[in-house]
């Protein structure tokens, strides 16, 4: 949920998908977008200039939809709040070629299954993100809505996670002594 080119969100850790679903249903949320597989590729210059500046260019493929996203540096505070510009793509392969011609290279790929939930009356969006490194709820909306919803779900501000999936993955890999590569599901 992007308000005037700005995103404000937090993540909350969940033990598993059934528990996360139960929490959301008990708070009055219902599915508004069914579970979809997402593949997200982050691009940067060979020198890593975007990462150094805490900016991001991402190409997301989710079901039959593809979106190019630019995210600006996050503002300090209790929420992850930053500029976010997105556009739908009819040809993600062509967009990847454009990025390549401009000197951007794929530097990290992360996958997840996302289910989106809404409440009657709106206010924000909650998602359940199933990732290779755990299950997370994401709350996106205005700060007051995020705080109220987190409290309703049984969380305190000290539970808020502001890290990106890239940072969560790096921490996960380090805790297991694994060389980090991409956060992708193991192929069976």
NORRADA-V730872 format. One record per run of one state. SS is the DSSP state (helix for helix, strand for strand, loop for the rest). FROM is the first residue (numbers start at 1). LEN is the number of residues. Records with the same first field share a line. If there is no record, write none. Layout:
SS: FROM-LEN  FROM-LEN
This chain:
loop: 1-2  4-2  15-2  27-2  45-4  53-3  63-2  72-3  76-4  89-3  102-3  120-4  132-2  142-1  153-4  160-1  162-3  176-7  184-5
strand: 3-1  6-9  29-16  56-7  65-7  75-1  80-9  105-15  124-8  134-8  161-1  183-1
helix: 17-10  49-4  92-10  143-10  157-3  165-11
